[in-house]
Every structure is written in C-alpha cells, then in structure tokens.
C-alpha cells in the first residue's frame, strides 16, 4: 500500500494520547505456513512498525515481509542457536489494522516519524515465557537469561478512551472499532491452527494457555531454550 496515504500529524504537546485497557491476548508459536494462513484469512489489513523513530518510507511493513522475518526466526529455533534470538524482539513490534484511519504518523522532524493510533488496533510483538521450578508454573512475558521465546502475541483492548471526548468506550461497537472483527478472525484462526502446549517437566505434562501450531510439533524438540531448561513438549 502507498505509504503516502498515511495521515501525517505534526508532533505537539497538545497531541492527544490514545489510551486502552483490559487487553485480550493471543499467544502462539506457529509455523510459517500457519502464520500465512492466519494473514490470508484476515483479509485486507496493514502493518506498521511501532516503538521506533523511522523515515516515512520505513513505517509500514508488508505482511509478506513480516512473514519472511518470522521465517528467519523459526530457522534460528530449528537450528538450536539461542544466541541468535535477541534481534527478533524488536522486529516483531508492529500495529495491525484494517482501518487506516485508526493510525497516523507523528512527525518529529523533517524525515523522522513515529506511528501512533487514535482508535483500537491490534498490537503484535514477540512473546516469551518463563518456567519457575519453585512454583512449577509457566509465566508469560518475563524477559531474562532463562526466558523461552514463544512466537508472537496478538493483543487487542476491551476498553479505550476516545482521545477527543475522553469517554471510555467498549470495542464491541464494530461501527466505531472495525478492528474488532479482525481480532475475532484471529481468534478463530488460532483455534483451528493451534493446540494448548503440552509441556513436559520432570515427566509431568503441564498444559498451559500458550498455544503451539500443529505444524511446529515435529521440530519443537530442537527449540534451544527448551533444551537448555530441560523442558519437552508431548507429541
């Protein structure tokens, strides 16, 4: 899509900040073909890089380019090289939207921009888990030397504050929030393509909310951080 169609707004102290809460999360490690299916069944949408100041022509990433980056990530997992994983955390920080009006670029200088939203969008980012041997539990989004990279998290809010009226609204109103239908499609896709991950710890199966793509099961034993932690996945 033409990046020139993206709305440009001058950055000022009076620029309203979009606020949202009670995020629903879809966390999964899936194969390249499963991510491709998820995107294809989502229809028309755009992906914008978030959290970084970029030139105007670098703000948007095509779904195909995102899939190729994710494929590189999977190859690292399959190779058993945990030392090559850190750079991918930043690559997967994007905003997903089927409503171009929900996103704009804040101009910080002549060719420095930051993506912002003024309506609910889906946030995609790297996902990680941590196993606590003391509690015999898996916890999510804890980054550290013993964290386990686990694909992607798709997050969408239940509540948001209208930046103009300051009214707190629900995202169930599809006329105001077109991305609600997009997120619900991702939920359906996740159910079809993945299963709850049956982690095996000390010969005991622990089923957790984090899901795994059915096509990942044949190679998941190569995941370097699972190997280092002595954790398996039951096939």
Buried (B, 14 or more C-beta within 10 A) or exposed (E): EEBEEBEEEEBEEEEEEBEBEEEBBBBBBBBBEBBBBBBEEBEEBBBBBBEEEBEBEEBBBEBEEBBEBBBBBBEBBBEBEBEBBEEBBEBBBBBBBBBBEBBBBBBEEEEBBBBBBBBBBBBBBBBBBBBEEEEEEBEBBBEEEEBBBBBBBBBBBBBBBBBEEEEEBBBEEEEBBBBBEBBEBBEEBBEEBBBEBBBBBEEEEBEBEBBBBBBBBEEBEEBBBBEEBEBBBEE
